[in-house]
Amino acid sequence: MEDEYPYVFVDGVWHKRSWGGSVENVSILVAIGINREGHREVIGVTEGMKEDRASWEQFFRVFCQIEVDAFST
């Protein structure tokens, strides 16, 4: 990421998804950053089957790894 985000909000939202003829609920995990100018930006999003601890841990693990990789290149 190029900007700094003094505030980051995370939330999970539920949507219905049609897949292979069946409809199922799916959780979308989202991180929204507020930059120094006060603008909101989606800085992370992933699909999960649940909004539970394991899903959030995976979300943050991948999110943090992307940041480390961005700074190391």
C-alpha positions in Angstrom: 0.0 0.0 0.0 1.2 3.5 -0.8 -0.9 5.4 1.8 -0.8 5.3 5.6 -4.1 4.6 7.3 -4.4 6.0 10.8 -7.8 4.2 11.1 -8.7 0.8 9.8 -12.1 -0.8 10.2 -12.8 -4.4 9.7 -16.2 -6.1 9.2 -17.8 -9.2 7.9 -20.9 -9.1 5.7 -23.1 -12.0 4.6 -24.3 -12.4 1.1 -26.1 -15.2 -0.8 -24.0 -16.8 -3.6 -25.2 -19.1 -6.3 -22.7 -21.8 -7.1 -23.4 -24.8 -9.3 -27.1 -24.5 -9.0 -27.3 -24.1 -5.3 -27.5 -21.0 -3.2 -25.5 -20.7 0.0 -24.5 -18.0 2.4 -21.0 -16.7 2.2 -19.1 -14.3 4.5 -17.1 -11.4 2.9 -14.4 -10.1 5.2 -13.5 -6.4 4.5 -10.8 -4.0 5.8 -11.5 -0.3 5.1 -8.7 2.3 5.7 -9.2 6.0 6.4 -6.2 7.8 4.9 -4.7 11.1 6.2 -7.0 13.2 4.0 -10.1 11.4 5.5 -10.9 9.3 2.4 -12.1 5.8 2.9 -10.5 3.0 0.8 -11.1 -0.7 0.7 -7.6 -2.1 1.5 -8.5 -5.8 1.9 -11.3 -8.1 1.1 -11.7 -11.9 1.0 -14.4 -14.5 0.9 -14.8 -16.9 3.8 -17.4 -19.5 4.7 -17.7 -18.2 8.2 -17.1 -15.0 10.1 -15.2 -16.8 12.9 -11.9 -16.5 14.6 -10.0 -18.8 12.2 -11.3 -16.9 9.2 -10.2 -13.5 10.7 -6.8 -14.9 11.6 -6.2 -16.1 8.1 -7.4 -12.7 6.7 -4.9 -10.8 8.8 -2.1 -13.3 8.2 -2.5 -12.9 4.4 -3.1 -9.1 4.7 0.1 -8.6 6.8 2.2 -10.9 4.5 1.1 -8.8 1.5 2.3 -5.7 3.3 5.7 -7.3 4.1 6.2 -8.5 0.5 5.3 -5.0 -0.8 8.0 -3.4 1.3 10.7 -6.0 0.6 10.6 -5.6 -3.2 
